[in-house]
Amino acid sequence: MDQNADVIANAIKGSLKIIEQDREREIITRRFGLNGSKETLEQIGEMLSITRERVRQLEKAILIRLKVCSEDGQIKELAAAEKIIIRNLTEMGRIARVSSLADKIYGHTTSEEERAGLSFLGSISAALTTIDENDQYYAAIGIAEYGDTSKVKSKVDEIVSVVKKEKKPVTIDNLDEMLDYEHPSHIEAVASVSKQLATLNGLWGLAKWPTVNPKNIRDKIFVILESKKEPMHFADIAAAIESSDFKRKNVTVQAIHNELIKDDRFVLIGRGIYALDSWGYAKGTVSDIIKGILEKSGKAMTREEIVREVLHARKVKETTILLNLQNKKFFEKVGKNSYKLAK
């Protein structure tokens, strides 16, 4: 990977040499952060004693000149760098966030300066397409052959629109069935550019959906239970969060227990065992569950029938159910083995 770094560095140096005026070279270096610190138009304007608008005009004009030089083959060092970037982009689905692309090319978690260098080369290369970062998109670089900036944004927006229409998280294979792409990896690559989308455990959804982008402990508990699809002890939920892919996963068992108690989405169905209310588990004591079962039945039920129904709603011992049935305040025995609600 050191060889890649050298090729990229030489391409940056060769490109900057094309810029004849020191002031213009300073503008590009500071705007992209090629020395490690990206600066605003205002900051550069103050430093050069010119207006913000003048800095913007100069930056645009310089980049246009560099792109023309690139197309004409005047930046000899750029071709080798383009080859490395395009090869990696091809493996990543033709487009990628600058951060992800840089990490792959350099072989380590990259610095802002290293990422800035790639953004700069992407901006002047005729073979590459760039997406500037804003509220909707991450900074990204793509292969120009597969679309310019406008076309890439259109593709990103199309995927967001499809996910919104589905109203629930979907897999890349689901999206592949709904969209016209050569390969699912291309869909995933394009989707990764959007700040409106998030992914977790192979599912893609809107970034505001806790199922793919949990931001607090309760949301993470929900995701764990939803993915497990069966009741869990609160200690096991804490352990699952610790071993998950969540960004922040340092939690205590007590914190998990506290959040489970507070949130109506979680139902206590046994000693320390919780389930999702959407699974059909009812809240309340064992006696409350029995009363609900008898009310729904509208007639007397055998002891075995009651036990079976309660065990669908609670992880409790059979003896606990039988003990609650002895409460004459709520239940009346009918014959040898049946019960109904007490009057």
C-alpha positions as CSV (number, residue, x, y, z in Angstrom):
1,M,0.0,0.0,0.0
2,D,3.0,2.3,0.4
3,Q,3.4,2.2,-3.3
4,N,-0.1,3.4,-3.8
5,A,0.6,6.3,-1.4
6,D,3.6,7.3,-3.4
7,V,1.7,7.3,-6.6
8,I,-1.1,9.4,-5.2
9,A,1.4,11.9,-3.6
10,N,3.3,12.2,-7.0
11,A,0.0,12.9,-8.8
12,I,-0.9,15.6,-6.3
13,K,2.5,17.3,-6.6
14,G,2.4,17.0,-10.4
15,S,-1.0,18.6,-10.6
16,L,-0.1,21.5,-8.3
17,K,3.0,22.2,-10.4
18,I,0.7,23.0,-13.3
19,I,-0.7,26.0,-11.3
20,E,1.8,28.8,-12.0
21,Q,0.7,31.4,-9.5
22,D,1.6,30.9,-5.8
23,R,-1.7,32.5,-4.7
24,E,-3.8,30.1,-6.8
25,R,-1.8,27.1,-5.6
26,E,-2.4,28.3,-2.0
27,I,-6.1,28.6,-2.6
28,I,-6.4,25.0,-3.9
29,T,-4.1,23.6,-1.1
30,R,-6.2,25.3,1.6
31,R,-9.6,24.7,0.1
32,F,-9.0,20.9,-0.2
33,G,-7.0,20.6,3.0
34,L,-4.0,19.2,1.2
35,N,-1.8,20.2,4.1
36,G,-4.2,18.6,6.6
37,S,-6.5,21.5,7.3
38,K,-9.4,22.3,5.0
39,E,-10.4,26.0,5.1
40,T,-13.5,27.9,4.2
41,L,-13.8,30.6,1.4
42,E,-14.0,33.2,4.2
43,Q,-10.8,32.1,5.9
44,I,-8.9,32.0,2.7
45,G,-10.3,35.4,1.6
46,E,-9.2,37.0,4.9
47,M,-5.7,35.5,4.6
48,L,-5.3,36.8,1.0
49,S,-7.2,40.0,1.6
50,I,-9.8,39.2,-1.1
51,T,-13.6,38.6,-0.9
52,R,-15.2,35.2,-0.4
53,E,-16.8,35.4,-3.9
54,R,-13.4,36.1,-5.5
55,V,-11.9,33.0,-3.8
56,R,-14.8,30.9,-5.1
57,Q,-14.3,32.3,-8.6
58,L,-10.6,31.6,-8.6
59,E,-11.1,28.1,-7.2
60,K,-13.5,27.2,-10.0
61,A,-11.3,28.7,-12.7
62,I,-8.2,26.8,-11.4
63,L,-10.1,23.5,-11.3
64,I,-11.4,23.9,-14.8
65,R,-7.8,24.6,-16.1
66,L,-6.5,21.6,-14.2
67,K,-9.3,19.4,-15.7
68,V,-8.4,20.6,-19.2
69,C,-4.8,19.8,-18.6
70,S,-5.8,16.4,-17.3
71,E,-7.8,15.6,-20.4
72,D,-4.9,16.8,-22.6
73,G,-2.5,14.5,-20.8
74,Q,-0.4,17.3,-19.5
75,I,-0.3,15.9,-15.9
76,K,1.8,12.8,-16.6
77,E,1.7,11.7,-12.9
78,L,-2.1,11.6,-12.8
79,A,-2.6,8.6,-15.1
80,A,-1.0,6.1,-12.7
81,A,-3.1,7.5,-9.8
82,E,-6.3,7.2,-11.9
83,K,-5.5,3.6,-12.6
84,I,-5.2,2.8,-8.9
85,I,-8.4,4.7,-8.0
86,I,-10.5,3.2,-10.8
87,R,-9.3,-0.3,-10.0
88,N,-10.4,0.1,-6.4
89,L,-13.7,1.7,-7.4
90,T,-14.4,-1.2,-9.7
91,E,-14.0,-3.6,-6.8
92,M,-16.3,-1.4,-4.6
93,G,-19.2,-1.0,-7.0
94,R,-18.0,1.9,-9.2
95,I,-18.6,4.6,-6.6
96,A,-17.6,4.9,-2.9
97,R,-17.4,7.4,-0.1
98,V,-14.0,9.2,-0.2
99,S,-13.3,7.9,3.3
100,S,-13.9,4.2,2.4
101,L,-12.0,4.5,-0.9
102,A,-9.0,6.1,0.8
103,D,-8.9,3.5,3.6
104,K,-8.9,0.7,0.9
105,I,-6.2,2.3,-1.2
106,Y,-3.9,3.2,1.7
107,G,-4.6,0.0,3.7
108,H,-5.3,1.8,6.9
109,T,-7.7,4.3,8.6
110,T,-6.8,7.4,6.7
111,S,-6.3,11.0,7.8
112,E,-8.2,14.0,6.6
113,E,-5.1,15.0,4.6
114,E,-5.0,11.6,2.8
115,R,-8.7,11.8,2.0
116,A,-8.3,15.4,0.8
117,G,-5.7,14.3,-1.7
118,L,-8.1,11.8,-3.3
119,S,-10.9,14.4,-3.4
120,F,-8.6,16.8,-5.2
121,L,-7.5,14.2,-7.8
122,G,-11.1,13.2,-8.3
123,S,-12.1,16.8,-8.9
124,I,-9.5,17.3,-11.7
125,S,-9.6,13.9,-13.3
126,A,-11.7,13.5,-16.5
127,A,-12.0,9.8,-15.7
128,L,-13.6,10.4,-12.3
129,T,-16.8,11.9,-10.9
130,T,-17.0,13.6,-7.5
131,I,-19.8,14.3,-5.1
132,D,-19.3,17.1,-2.7
133,E,-20.5,16.5,0.9
134,N,-23.7,18.3,2.0
135,D,-26.7,17.5,4.1
136,Q,-27.9,14.8,1.6
137,Y,-24.7,13.2,0.4
138,Y,-21.4,12.0,1.7
139,A,-18.2,13.1,-0.2
140,A,-17.8,10.4,-2.8
141,I,-15.8,9.5,-6.0
142,G,-17.1,7.5,-8.9
143,I,-16.0,6.3,-12.3
144,A,-17.1,8.9,-14.8
145,E,-17.9,6.3,-17.4
146,Y,-20.9,5.3,-15.4
147,G,-22.3,8.7,-14.8
148,D,-21.5,12.3,-14.0
149,T,-22.4,14.1,-10.7
150,S,-25.9,14.8,-11.7
151,K,-26.6,11.2,-12.8
152,V,-25.1,9.7,-9.6
153,K,-27.2,12.0,-7.4
154,S,-30.3,11.0,-9.4
155,K,-29.5,7.3,-8.8
156,V,-29.0,7.9,-5.1
157,D,-32.3,9.8,-4.8
158,E,-34.0,6.9,-6.7
159,I,-32.9,4.4,-4.1
160,V,-34.0,6.7,-1.2
161,S,-37.4,7.1,-2.9
162,V,-37.8,3.3,-3.2
163,V,-36.9,2.7,0.5
164,K,-39.3,5.5,1.5
165,K,-42.1,3.8,-0.5
166,E,-41.5,0.4,1.1
167,K,-41.8,2.0,4.6
168,K,-39.6,-0.7,6.1
169,P,-35.9,-1.8,5.9
170,V,-35.0,-3.9,2.9
171,T,-32.1,-6.0,1.7
172,I,-29.9,-5.2,-1.2
173,D,-31.4,-8.2,-3.0
174,N,-34.9,-6.7,-2.4
175,L,-33.7,-3.4,-4.0
176,D,-32.1,-5.4,-6.9
177,E,-35.5,-6.8,-7.7
178,M,-37.0,-3.3,-7.8
179,L,-34.2,-1.5,-9.6
180,D,-32.4,-1.9,-12.9
181,Y,-28.7,-2.4,-12.1
182,E,-26.1,-4.8,-13.5
183,H,-25.1,-6.1,-10.1
184,P,-26.4,-5.7,-6.4
185,S,-23.0,-4.4,-5.4
186,H,-23.6,-1.3,-7.6
187,I,-26.8,-0.6,-5.7
188,E,-25.1,-0.9,-2.3
189,A,-22.3,1.4,-3.5
190,V,-24.7,4.1,-4.7
191,A,-26.8,3.7,-1.5
192,S,-23.8,4.2,0.7
193,V,-23.4,7.8,-0.7
194,S,-26.7,8.9,0.8
195,K,-26.9,10.5,4.2
196,Q,-30.6,9.7,4.2
197,L,-30.0,6.0,4.4
198,A,-28.4,3.7,6.9
199,T,-27.6,0.0,7.1
200,L,-27.5,-2.6,9.8
201,N,-27.3,-6.4,9.8
202,G,-27.8,-6.5,6.0
203,L,-30.9,-4.2,6.0
204,W,-31.1,-0.8,4.5
205,G,-33.6,1.9,5.6
206,L,-34.0,5.6,6.3
207,A,-31.3,7.0,8.7
208,K,-34.1,8.1,11.0
209,W,-35.4,4.5,11.5
210,P,-34.1,3.0,14.7
211,T,-34.1,-0.5,13.2
212,V,-31.1,0.4,11.0
213,N,-29.7,3.3,12.9
214,P,-30.4,2.9,16.6
215,K,-29.3,6.0,18.5
216,N,-30.1,5.1,22.1
217,I,-30.1,2.0,24.4
218,R,-33.9,1.3,23.9
219,D,-33.5,1.3,20.1
220,K,-30.6,-1.1,20.4
221,I,-32.5,-3.4,22.6
222,F,-35.4,-3.4,20.1
223,V,-33.0,-4.2,17.2
224,I,-31.4,-7.1,19.2
225,L,-34.8,-8.6,20.1
226,E,-36.2,-8.1,16.6
227,S,-33.2,-9.8,15.0
228,K,-33.2,-12.6,17.6
229,K,-36.9,-13.1,17.1
230,E,-37.4,-14.7,20.5
231,P,-37.6,-13.6,24.1
232,M,-34.2,-12.9,25.9
233,H,-33.0,-12.4,29.4
234,F,-31.8,-8.8,30.0
235,A,-28.3,-10.0,30.7
236,D,-28.2,-11.8,27.3
237,I,-29.5,-8.6,25.6
238,A,-26.6,-6.6,27.2
239,A,-24.1,-9.2,26.0
240,A,-25.6,-9.1,22.5
241,I,-25.2,-5.4,22.3
242,E,-21.6,-5.6,23.4
243,S,-20.8,-8.0,20.6
244,S,-22.9,-6.2,17.9
245,D,-21.9,-3.8,15.1
246,F,-23.4,-0.8,16.8
247,K,-21.3,2.3,16.8
248,R,-21.6,2.8,20.6
249,K,-22.1,-0.5,22.5
250,N,-20.6,0.0,25.9
251,V,-23.6,-0.7,28.2
252,T,-24.2,-2.1,31.6
253,V,-26.6,-4.9,32.5
254,Q,-28.4,-2.6,34.9
255,A,-28.8,0.1,32.3
256,I,-30.4,-2.5,29.9
257,H,-32.8,-3.6,32.7
258,N,-33.8,0.0,33.5
259,E,-34.6,0.8,29.8
260,L,-36.6,-2.5,29.4
261,I,-38.8,-1.5,32.3
262,K,-39.5,2.0,30.9
263,D,-40.4,1.2,27.3
264,D,-43.8,-0.2,26.5
265,R,-42.4,-2.0,23.5
266,F,-40.9,-4.6,25.9
267,V,-42.9,-7.1,27.8
268,L,-41.7,-9.0,30.9
269,I,-42.8,-12.6,30.3
270,G,-40.6,-14.4,32.9
271,R,-37.9,-13.8,35.5
272,G,-35.8,-11.2,33.7
273,I,-37.0,-12.4,30.3
274,Y,-38.4,-9.9,27.9
275,A,-40.2,-10.0,24.5
276,L,-41.6,-7.5,22.1
277,D,-45.2,-6.5,22.5
278,S,-45.6,-6.8,18.7
279,W,-45.2,-10.6,19.2
280,G,-48.5,-10.8,20.9
281,Y,-47.4,-11.0,24.5
282,A,-49.7,-9.3,26.9
283,K,-48.7,-7.1,29.8
284,G,-49.7,-7.9,33.4
285,T,-49.4,-10.5,36.1
286,V,-50.0,-14.2,35.5
287,S,-53.5,-13.8,37.0
288,D,-54.1,-11.0,34.5
289,I,-53.1,-13.3,31.6
290,I,-55.4,-16.1,32.9
291,K,-58.3,-13.6,33.2
292,G,-57.7,-12.4,29.7
293,I,-57.7,-16.0,28.3
294,L,-60.9,-16.9,30.1
295,E,-62.6,-13.6,29.0
296,K,-61.7,-14.3,25.4
297,S,-62.9,-17.9,25.6
298,G,-66.2,-16.9,27.1
299,K,-66.6,-20.3,28.7
300,A,-64.9,-22.6,31.2
301,M,-61.5,-24.1,30.2
302,T,-59.6,-27.1,31.4
303,R,-56.5,-26.7,33.5
304,E,-54.4,-28.0,30.7
305,E,-55.9,-25.6,28.2
306,I,-55.3,-22.6,30.5
307,V,-51.7,-23.7,31.1
308,R,-51.0,-24.1,27.4
309,E,-52.4,-20.6,26.6
310,V,-50.5,-18.9,29.4
311,L,-47.2,-20.5,28.4
312,H,-47.7,-18.8,25.0
313,A,-47.7,-15.5,26.7
314,R,-45.3,-16.0,29.7
315,K,-42.1,-17.9,30.4
316,V,-43.2,-19.2,33.8
317,K,-43.3,-22.5,35.5
318,E,-46.5,-24.5,35.3
319,T,-46.8,-24.6,39.1
320,T,-46.9,-20.8,39.0
321,I,-49.9,-20.9,36.7
322,L,-51.7,-23.5,38.8
323,L,-51.0,-21.5,42.0
324,N,-52.6,-18.4,40.5
325,L,-55.7,-20.5,39.5
326,Q,-56.3,-21.2,43.2
327,N,-57.1,-17.5,43.7
328,K,-60.9,-17.8,44.4
329,K,-61.3,-14.0,44.1
330,F,-60.6,-14.3,40.4
331,F,-61.3,-17.9,39.3
332,E,-64.0,-20.4,40.1
333,K,-63.4,-24.2,39.7
334,V,-65.9,-26.0,37.6
335,G,-66.0,-29.7,38.1
336,K,-62.8,-31.6,38.7
337,N,-60.5,-30.0,36.1
338,S,-62.0,-26.8,34.7
339,Y,-62.1,-23.1,35.6
340,K,-64.1,-20.0,34.8
341,L,-64.0,-16.4,35.9
342,A,-65.4,-15.8,39.4
343,K,-68.6,-13.8,39.6
